[in-house]
Amino acid sequence: MVTSANYRRWTRDVEVSDLAAAGLPAASIVRSAKIATIEAADADRIGSLAANDRLLVRDQVAGLLAPVLGC
């Protein structure tokens, strides 16, 4: 989930480093602890995360799932 950076930080939040590339108008974070699924047809791409941000999010999500998956 992507949300405003103005909210209180959670463990495993990742700051969006390149707002313009991500298509975001204000400081934002990826809240790795909240994953939402939607139909692809209901989503519009407005941008993309920088490669390093994607790696950080991947690592944070993996850390959250590891205990559940027994990794």
NORTAFEN-V172160 format. One record per pair of residues at least 24 apart in sequence whose ideal C-beta (glycine too) atoms are under 7 Angstrom apart, sorted by the first residue. I is the first residue (numbers start at 0). J is the second residue. Records with the same first field share a line. If there is no record, write none. Layout:
I: J, J
This chain:
0: 30, 33, 35
1: 27, 29
2: 27, 28, 30
3: 27
4: 28
11: 59, 62, 63
13: 52, 55, 56, 59
15: 48, 52
16: 49, 51, 52
17: 49
20: 46, 47, 49
21: 46, 47, 48
22: 46
29: 56
31: 56, 59, 60, 63
32: 63
